[in-house]
């Protein structure tokens, strides 16, 4: 699927506590939100692009960049995504499908989005979700109850519990990241969840799945944004 029927939803809620004003802070001289808007526009995959926000500054950025605004009601950080997604789907006129592109993943590019749309179109799934290989395997993790602890996972391989084996022989596990999701609207409406029932993986690598969730992440993002390829990226955008 491309073009008609597929929209982009960019959530930019005000009131972040861990990284204040993270959607509108300047990263490499540009608002974080601008990275995602430019990627969505550059992909040419969407019938319409919406910034979904209750933040006056984010609205101004969206308007200046020529995208539509969906006014998102005030909400705390504990609100489930399905709440604002339902509101956005209704405001957008119930499109066939939508992508969620979170501004906190600023290094997801137009090519990343194009690849994701192709994966979704060929998946036969209700949705796709960006995932990456875990750095710390859950087979090595424990839960402490009282004075003792037990493994989180009870799997075994070669006759031994997972926690006793080298990580490289354990089955691969994947962690969802905030880079993107694409879902069919009908599946979301039917099942009451933004992913529907059948979820296919979209594998990200390197900085595609990088997310700014803490101030330490922000410092790392600043280092990435100083690289020559990102300076060149913004020069190309301005032409």
C-alpha positions as CSV (number, residue, x, y, z in Angstrom):
1,X,0.0,0.0,0.0
2,X,1.1,3.5,-0.8
3,X,-0.6,6.8,-1.3
4,X,-4.4,6.9,-0.9
5,X,-5.6,5.3,2.2
6,X,-2.4,5.4,4.2
7,X,-1.8,8.3,6.6
8,X,1.0,9.2,9.1
9,X,0.2,10.0,12.7
10,X,3.0,11.8,14.6
11,X,2.2,12.0,18.3
12,X,3.8,15.0,20.1
13,X,2.2,15.2,23.5
14,X,3.2,18.1,25.8
15,X,4.4,17.4,29.3
16,X,7.3,14.9,29.0
17,X,8.9,14.5,32.4
18,X,12.0,12.5,31.7
19,X,13.1,14.8,28.8
20,X,11.3,18.1,29.1
21,X,10.0,19.6,25.8
22,X,11.7,16.7,24.0
23,X,9.5,16.9,20.8
24,X,10.4,20.6,20.2
25,X,13.9,20.9,21.6
26,X,16.6,21.7,19.1
27,X,18.7,18.8,18.0
28,X,21.5,19.7,15.6
29,X,19.8,23.1,15.2
30,X,16.4,21.7,14.3
31,X,13.4,20.7,16.4
32,X,13.3,17.0,17.1
33,X,9.8,16.9,15.6
34,X,11.1,18.2,12.3
35,X,13.2,15.1,11.7
36,X,10.2,12.9,11.6
37,X,8.1,15.3,9.6
38,X,10.8,15.6,7.0
39,X,11.2,11.8,6.8
40,X,7.5,11.3,6.4
41,X,7.3,14.0,3.7
42,X,10.4,12.7,1.9
43,X,9.1,9.1,1.8
44,X,6.1,10.1,-0.4
45,X,4.2,7.2,1.1
46,X,1.3,9.1,2.8
47,X,-1.9,10.6,1.6
48,X,-1.8,12.9,4.5
49,X,0.6,13.6,7.5
50,X,-0.8,14.6,10.9
51,X,0.9,15.9,14.0
52,X,-1.3,14.8,16.9
53,X,-0.6,17.2,19.8
54,X,-1.8,19.4,22.6
55,X,1.5,21.3,22.5
56,X,1.3,24.9,21.0
57,X,4.9,24.8,20.0
58,X,4.5,21.4,18.2
59,X,1.4,22.7,16.4
60,X,3.4,25.7,15.2
61,X,6.2,23.5,13.9
62,X,3.7,21.2,12.1
63,X,1.9,24.2,10.5
64,X,5.2,25.8,9.4
65,X,6.2,22.5,7.7
66,X,2.9,22.2,5.9
67,X,1.3,19.2,7.6
68,X,-2.1,18.8,9.2
69,X,-2.8,19.1,12.9
70,X,-5.1,16.9,15.0
71,X,-5.8,18.5,18.4
72,X,-5.0,15.9,21.0
73,X,-6.6,16.3,24.4
74,X,-4.6,16.7,27.6
75,X,-3.3,13.3,28.8
76,X,-0.7,12.0,31.2
77,X,2.1,9.7,30.3
78,X,0.2,6.6,31.4
79,X,-2.5,6.9,28.8
80,X,-2.7,3.9,26.4
81,X,-1.9,4.7,22.7
82,X,-5.3,3.3,21.7
83,X,-7.1,6.3,23.2
84,X,-5.4,9.0,21.1
85,X,-5.2,6.7,18.0
86,X,-9.0,6.2,18.0
87,X,-9.5,9.9,18.2
88,X,-7.0,10.5,15.4
89,X,-8.5,7.9,13.2
90,X,-11.9,9.5,13.6
91,X,-10.6,13.0,13.0
92,X,-8.8,11.8,9.8
93,X,-12.0,10.2,8.4
94,X,-11.2,6.5,9.0
95,X,-8.3,5.9,6.5
96,X,-7.6,2.4,5.3
97,X,-4.3,2.3,7.3
98,X,-2.0,4.5,9.4
99,X,1.6,4.7,10.5
100,X,2.7,5.9,13.9
101,X,5.9,7.8,13.6
102,X,7.1,8.9,17.0
103,X,9.4,12.1,17.1
104,X,11.6,10.5,19.8
105,X,13.1,8.3,17.0
106,X,14.7,11.2,14.9
107,X,17.0,9.1,12.9
108,X,14.4,7.0,11.1
109,X,14.7,8.2,7.5
110,X,12.4,8.4,4.4
111,X,14.1,5.2,3.1
112,X,13.3,3.4,6.4
113,X,9.6,4.4,6.0
114,X,9.5,3.3,2.3
115,X,11.0,-0.1,3.3
116,X,8.4,-0.4,6.1
117,X,5.5,0.3,3.8
118,X,6.7,-2.4,1.5
119,X,7.0,-4.9,4.3
120,X,3.5,-4.1,5.5
121,X,2.0,-4.3,2.0
122,X,3.5,-7.8,1.6
123,X,3.0,-9.1,5.1
124,X,-0.7,-10.1,5.2
125,X,-0.7,-9.0,8.8
126,X,-2.9,-6.6,10.7
127,X,0.1,-4.5,11.5
128,X,3.9,-4.4,11.6
129,X,6.0,-3.1,14.4
130,X,9.7,-2.1,14.5
131,X,11.9,-4.5,16.5
132,X,15.6,-5.0,17.0
133,X,17.7,-7.8,18.4
134,X,18.0,-7.5,22.2
135,X,21.4,-6.5,23.6
136,X,20.7,-8.3,26.9
137,X,19.1,-11.7,26.5
138,X,16.1,-12.5,28.8
139,X,17.6,-16.0,29.2
140,X,20.2,-14.4,31.4
141,X,17.6,-12.5,33.5
142,X,16.3,-13.3,37.0
143,X,13.5,-12.3,39.2
144,X,14.0,-12.0,43.0
145,X,11.2,-13.2,45.3
146,X,12.1,-12.9,49.0
147,X,15.6,-14.2,49.7
148,X,16.0,-16.2,46.4
149,X,15.8,-15.7,42.7
150,X,14.6,-17.7,39.7
151,X,15.2,-17.3,36.0
152,X,12.6,-15.3,34.1
153,X,12.6,-17.8,31.3
154,X,12.6,-21.6,32.0
155,X,14.0,-22.7,28.6
156,X,16.7,-25.3,28.1
157,X,19.1,-26.1,25.3
158,X,21.6,-28.9,25.0
159,X,20.2,-30.2,28.3
160,X,21.1,-27.1,30.2
161,X,19.1,-24.1,31.5
162,X,19.5,-21.0,29.3
163,X,21.3,-19.0,32.0
164,X,24.1,-21.5,32.0
165,X,24.8,-21.3,28.3
166,X,26.8,-18.8,26.1
167,X,24.5,-16.0,24.9
168,X,25.3,-16.8,21.2
169,X,23.7,-20.2,21.4
170,X,20.4,-18.9,22.8
171,X,17.4,-18.4,20.5
172,X,17.1,-14.8,19.2
173,X,14.8,-12.4,21.1
174,X,13.6,-9.0,19.8
175,X,12.7,-5.8,21.5
176,X,10.1,-3.4,20.1
177,X,11.4,0.1,19.5
178,X,9.6,3.4,18.9
179,X,10.7,3.9,15.3
180,X,7.4,3.1,13.6
181,X,4.3,1.0,13.4
182,X,1.9,0.5,10.5
183,X,-1.6,-0.9,11.0
184,X,-4.9,-1.4,9.2
185,X,-7.6,0.7,10.7
186,X,-10.3,-2.0,10.4
187,X,-8.2,-4.5,12.5
188,X,-7.6,-1.9,15.2
189,X,-11.3,-1.0,15.4
190,X,-12.3,-4.7,15.5
191,X,-9.8,-5.8,18.2
192,X,-9.4,-2.6,20.2
193,X,-5.6,-2.5,20.0
194,X,-3.3,-0.5,17.8
195,X,-1.6,-3.7,16.5
196,X,-4.7,-5.8,15.8
197,X,-4.0,-9.5,16.2
198,X,-1.5,-10.6,13.6
199,X,1.7,-8.6,14.0
200,X,4.6,-8.9,11.6
201,X,8.2,-7.7,12.4
202,X,9.9,-4.8,10.8
203,X,13.6,-5.2,11.6
204,X,15.5,-2.0,12.2
205,X,19.3,-1.7,12.4
206,X,21.7,0.9,13.9
207,X,20.2,4.3,14.5
208,X,16.8,3.6,12.7
209,X,15.4,2.4,16.0
210,X,17.2,4.8,18.3
211,X,14.9,6.6,20.8
212,X,15.3,9.6,23.0
213,X,13.8,8.5,26.3
214,X,16.3,10.0,28.8
215,X,18.7,12.9,29.1
216,X,21.6,10.4,28.5
217,X,19.8,9.4,25.2
218,X,19.6,13.1,24.3
219,X,23.4,13.5,24.7
220,X,23.9,10.5,22.4
221,X,21.4,12.0,19.9
222,X,23.4,15.2,19.9
223,X,26.6,13.3,19.1
224,X,24.8,11.5,16.2
225,X,23.3,14.8,14.9
226,X,26.8,16.3,14.7
227,X,27.9,13.7,12.2
228,X,28.5,15.1,8.6
229,X,25.8,12.9,7.1
230,X,23.1,14.6,9.2
231,X,24.4,18.1,8.4
232,X,24.3,17.1,4.7
233,X,20.8,15.7,5.2
234,X,19.5,19.1,6.4
235,X,21.3,20.9,3.6
236,X,19.5,18.7,1.1
237,X,16.1,19.3,2.8
238,X,16.5,23.1,2.5
239,X,17.2,23.0,-1.2
